[in-house]
Amino acid sequence: MSPPSLETVVRGHPVLAVVLDHCAAWALPDAWLVAGAVTQSVWNAATGRDPLHGIRDIDIVYFDAADLSAETEAAHEARLRVLLADVPVKLDVKNEARVHLWYRDVFGHGIDAYRSTEDAIGTFPTTATSIGVRLEAGALNVCAPFGVDDLMGGIVRPNKRQITRAVYDKKVARWRTLWPELTYLPWDQTQPPSTT
């Protein structure tokens, strides 16, 4: 795979570019556009597919340990849905500071509270989806705890920090039907790539 640069992909994307152009208006602490929409946009660019192919939602995450209420999180999501009403993909807004409060109910095991948004991004299911982007003073800022080699190289590698094999296998099964060209590494693959 040889996609254009990450910046070229997101700035030229018909949806991600619009979302990023409104970064300042998100008005959320330590907020990032993250995970699947970013990763899958790179895969689509690399494989010549429609920019929205396979993208089910747009994830924006933030970190506010001072307000862990579900109501505030929902209010932020509702506000951003109005702000980004022209975006043709479901918007999902999450306060990463409160994930530990509901994680056990959804995934069957508890987790420690995250320390920051970057800490949360570092737990996303694969090294390629452990990615966040935002604009700061017009410049693209990237949060990539495992680097971007797997993302740009079309390598799907499990990030075992938090997920289970079942979660990883379910994602791989879906993605294989949408992006068969990717290199899918088995759960038993050795450690994630070094970021040094």
Residue pairs with C-beta under 8 A, 6 or more apart in sequence:
1 43
1 46
1 47
1 152
1 153
1 154
1 181
1 182
2 46
3 9
3 42
3 43
3 45
3 46
3 152
4 12
4 45
6 38
6 42
6 133
6 140
6 142
6 148
6 151
6 152
7 140
8 45
9 16
9 41
9 42
9 45
10 16
10 17
10 20
10 33
10 38
10 41
10 133
10 140
11 17
11 20
11 140
13 41
13 51
14 51
14 52
15 37
15 51
15 52
15 55
15 58
15 87
15 88
15 89
16 33
16 37
16 38
16 41
16 58
16 133
18 84
18 86
18 87
19 33
19 58
19 60
19 84
19 87
20 33
20 133
20 134
20 135
20 140
21 135
22 83
22 84
23 31
23 134
23 135
23 136
24 135
25 83
26 60
26 62
26 80
26 83
28 60
28 62
28 64
28 76
28 93
29 62
29 63
29 64
30 62
30 63
30 116
30 117
31 60
31 61
31 62
31 117
31 134
32 60
32 61
32 62
32 117
32 121
32 132
32 133
32 134
32 143
33 58
33 59
33 60
33 132
33 133
33 134
34 59
34 60
34 61
34 121
34 124
34 131
34 132
34 133
34 143
35 59
35 121
35 124
35 129
35 130
35 131
35 132
36 55
36 56
36 57
36 59
36 129
37 55
37 57
37 58
37 59
37 89
38 129
38 131
38 132
38 133
39 126
39 128
39 129
39 131
39 151
40 53
40 54
40 55
40 179
41 51
41 55
42 151
42 152
43 49
43 54
43 154
43 179
43 182
44 50
44 51
44 52
44 53
44 54
44 55
45 51
46 154
46 181
47 179
47 181
52 88
52 89
53 178
54 175
54 178
54 179
55 89
56 89
56 90
57 89
57 90
57 91
57 92
58 84
58 87
58 89
58 90
58 91
58 92
59 92
59 93
59 94
60 80
60 91
60 92
60 93
60 94
61 93
61 94
61 95
61 96
61 117
61 120
61 121
61 132
62 76
62 93
62 94
62 95
62 96
62 117
63 95
63 96
63 97
63 114
63 116
63 117
63 120
64 72
64 95
64 97
65 97
65 113
67 95
68 95
68 97
68 98
68 101
69 98
70 98
72 95
73 93
73 94
73 95
73 98
76 93
76 95
77 91
77 92
77 93
80 91
80 93
81 91
84 91
96 114
96 116
96 117
96 119
96 120
97 113
97 114
99 111
99 113
99 114
99 120
100 110
100 111
100 112
100 113
100 114
103 109
103 110
103 111
104 110
104 111
107 164
107 167
109 164
111 123
111 162
114 120
114 123
117 132
117 143
118 132
118 143
118 145
121 130
121 131
121 132
121 143
121 145
122 130
122 145
122 146
122 159
122 161
123 130
123 159
123 161
123 162
123 163
124 130
124 131
124 159
125 158
125 159
125 163
125 167
125 168
125 171
126 150
126 156
126 157
126 158
126 159
126 168
126 171
127 146
127 147
127 150
127 151
127 155
127 157
127 158
127 159
127 192
127 193
128 150
128 151
128 155
128 156
128 157
129 159
130 144
130 145
130 146
130 159
131 142
131 143
131 144
131 148
131 151
132 142
132 143
132 144
133 140
133 141
133 142
133 143
134 140
134 141
135 141
142 148
144 151
145 195
146 159
146 192
146 193
146 195
147 193
147 195
149 155
149 193
150 156
150 157
150 193
153 183
154 179
154 181
154 182
154 183
155 182
155 183
155 185
156 172
156 175
156 182
156 183
156 184
156 185
157 185
157 189
157 192
157 193
158 165
158 168
158 185
158 187
158 189
159 192
160 187
160 192
165 187
168 187
169 187
172 184
175 182
175 184
176 182
176 184
